[in-house]
Amino acid sequence: MRLRNKTALITGAGAGMGRAASLLFAREGAKVAAVDCAPETGEETVSLIRQAGGEAFFIRADVACPAGAEAMIREAAARWGRLDILFNNAGIVVQGSVEDTSEEEWDRQIDINLKGVFLGCKYAVPVMRAQGGGVIVNMASVAGIIGIRNRAAYSASKGGVIGLTRAVAADHVGDNIRVNCICPGTIETPSLRDRIASAPDPAAARRQYESRQPIGRLGTPEEIAEAALYLASDAAAFMTGNALAIDGGIAEIM
Ligand SMILES: NC(=O)c1ccc[n+]([C@@H]2O[C@H](COP(=O)([O-])OP(=O)(O)OC[C@H]3O[C@@H](n4cnc5c(N)ncnc54)[C@H](O)[C@@H]3O)[C@@H](O)[C@H]2O)c1
């Protein structure tokens, strides 16, 4: 087991990659605090972990809300006496170019995807420093590396996550806190399925998502969960400040 005796808090644990990572981390021995703003799906993730023999509990929180973010870290650390791993995964996709993104949409996108990561790090760092160290994994995106059409605010939020990851890693390398982020390509999650279903021609939208990745298919939540596990585990003990692209080659090859 790669996370034996570790405690982990995972945001956005109710669906997609957050759920896949919650299940995998628990299977690898971690006790999981599953955080989501949607209680039903978050509780469902906890039930799935328990059914498989793992240990988990649910915390309802909106990661963009400072009081909520502080409370989730405090609650997880209090429950187990320490917080070894924080996976800032929760995020949303606001579609649009700069022209057709409203200021409200921009603020909402940045609040959840970037400020949410900032708040998670802000409140986890003192806990991790006091216990002698910890690991933070942030969810960025290939959209933070390359320019993606119709994703202006989203790309900005994810580029921000990459920069923030490196800054937090630099500030806290001496506290024995490792901080890395993951940059997935297009992954088949509930959020992506919704975007495909709401496109004017869903079959064409799916083909377009698949074909823009050189590998020619969508990624799976489990493939990204494996990367999160690697970064969270001692196998990545020499790695900090890194942005790990797992994207079917989208940012690397043509
Ligand atoms: N799906 C992709 O192709 C893709 C690619 C690259 C990066 N990402 C990123 O990966 C992360 C997870 O994406 P997904 O596709 O699994 O999404 P998803 O929508 O399938 O799941 C996201 C979960 O986060 C929760 N959530 C949303 N806003 C929240 C908030 N403010 N506070 C707490 N919980 C909140 C939702 O309730 C949901 O359970 C996001 O940060 C996303 O931007 C997704």
The ligand as an SDF file (V2000), in Angstrom:
LIG
                    3D

 44 48  0  0  0  0  0  0  0  0999 V2000
  -12.5830   16.6900  -17.2040 N   0  0  0  0  0  0  0  0  0  0  0  0
  -11.5560   17.2150  -17.8380 C   0  0  0  0  0  0  0  0  0  0  0  0
  -11.3770   17.0240  -19.0510 O   0  0  0  0  0  0  0  0  0  0  0  0
  -10.5450   18.0520  -17.0880 C   0  0  0  0  0  0  0  0  0  0  0  0
   -9.3240   18.3200  -17.7150 C   0  0  0  0  0  0  0  0  0  0  0  0
   -8.3520   19.0290  -17.0180 C   0  0  0  0  0  0  0  0  0  0  0  0
   -8.6060   19.4700  -15.7410 C   0  0  0  0  0  0  0  0  0  0  0  0
   -9.8110   19.2040  -15.1580 N   0  0  0  0  0  0  0  0  0  0  0  0
   -9.9910   19.6790  -13.7840 C   0  0  0  0  0  0  0  0  0  0  0  0
  -10.1090   18.5590  -12.9180 O   0  0  0  0  0  0  0  0  0  0  0  0
  -10.9200   18.8920  -11.7920 C   0  0  0  0  0  0  0  0  0  0  0  0
  -12.0400   17.8910  -11.6530 C   0  0  0  0  0  0  0  0  0  0  0  0
  -12.7810   17.9250  -12.8480 O   0  0  0  0  0  0  0  0  0  0  0  0
  -13.8820   16.8170  -13.2260 P   0  0  0  0  0  0  0  0  0  0  0  0
  -13.9690   16.8240  -14.7150 O   0  0  0  0  0  0  0  0  0  0  0  0
  -13.6050   15.5540  -12.4790 O   0  0  0  0  0  0  0  0  0  0  0  0
  -15.1630   17.5710  -12.6810 O   0  0  0  0  0  0  0  0  0  0  0  0
  -16.6190   17.0510  -12.2330 P   0  0  0  0  0  0  0  0  0  0  0  0
  -17.5460   18.1980  -12.4880 O   0  0  0  0  0  0  0  0  0  0  0  0
  -16.9290   15.7540  -12.8570 O   0  0  0  0  0  0  0  0  0  0  0  0
  -16.4190   16.9230  -10.6600 O   0  0  0  0  0  0  0  0  0  0  0  0
  -16.0850   18.0490   -9.9190 C   0  0  0  0  0  0  0  0  0  0  0  0
  -16.5660   17.9080   -8.4880 C   0  0  0  0  0  0  0  0  0  0  0  0
  -16.2030   19.1290   -7.8080 O   0  0  0  0  0  0  0  0  0  0  0  0
  -17.3070   19.5940   -7.0700 C   0  0  0  0  0  0  0  0  0  0  0  0
  -17.2200   21.0490   -6.9400 N   0  0  0  0  0  0  0  0  0  0  0  0
  -17.4170   21.9800   -7.9090 C   0  0  0  0  0  0  0  0  0  0  0  0
  -17.2840   23.2120   -7.3990 N   0  0  0  0  0  0  0  0  0  0  0  0
  -16.9890   23.0610   -6.0750 C   0  0  0  0  0  0  0  0  0  0  0  0
  -16.7490   23.9660   -5.0190 C   0  0  0  0  0  0  0  0  0  0  0  0
  -16.8080   25.2900   -5.2150 N   0  0  0  0  0  0  0  0  0  0  0  0
  -16.4680   23.4710   -3.7890 N   0  0  0  0  0  0  0  0  0  0  0  0
  -16.4350   22.1330   -3.5690 C   0  0  0  0  0  0  0  0  0  0  0  0
  -16.6750   21.2320   -4.5370 N   0  0  0  0  0  0  0  0  0  0  0  0
  -16.9370   21.6870   -5.7790 C   0  0  0  0  0  0  0  0  0  0  0  0
  -18.5370   19.1480   -7.8640 C   0  0  0  0  0  0  0  0  0  0  0  0
  -19.6920   19.0910   -7.0440 O   0  0  0  0  0  0  0  0  0  0  0  0
  -18.0850   17.7800   -8.3760 C   0  0  0  0  0  0  0  0  0  0  0  0
  -18.3940   16.7640   -7.4450 O   0  0  0  0  0  0  0  0  0  0  0  0
  -11.3620   20.3250  -12.0240 C   0  0  0  0  0  0  0  0  0  0  0  0
  -10.4970   21.2110  -11.3470 O   0  0  0  0  0  0  0  0  0  0  0  0
  -11.2210   20.4820  -13.5290 C   0  0  0  0  0  0  0  0  0  0  0  0
  -11.0540   21.8370  -13.9160 O   0  0  0  0  0  0  0  0  0  0  0  0
  -10.7860   18.5240  -15.8040 C   0  0  0  0  0  0  0  0  0  0  0  0
  1  2  1  0
  2  3  2  0
  2  4  1  0
  4  5  1  0
  4 44  2  0
  5  6  2  0
  6  7  1  0
  7  8  2  0
  8  9  1  0
  8 44  1  0
  9 10  1  0
  9 42  1  0
 10 11  1  0
 11 12  1  0
 11 40  1  0
 12 13  1  0
 13 14  1  0
 14 15  2  0
 14 16  1  0
 14 17  1  0
 17 18  1  0
 18 19  2  0
 18 20  1  0
 18 21  1  0
 21 22  1  0
 22 23  1  0
 23 24  1  0
 23 38  1  0
 24 25  1  0
 25 26  1  0
 25 36  1  0
 26 27  1  0
 26 35  1  0
 27 28  2  0
 28 29  1  0
 29 30  1  0
 29 35  2  0
 30 31  1  0
 30 32  2  0
 32 33  1  0
 33 34  2  0
 34 35  1  0
 36 37  1  0
 36 38  1  0
 38 39  1  0
 40 41  1  0
 40 42  1  0
 42 43  1  0
M  CHG  2   8   1  16  -1
M  END
$$$$
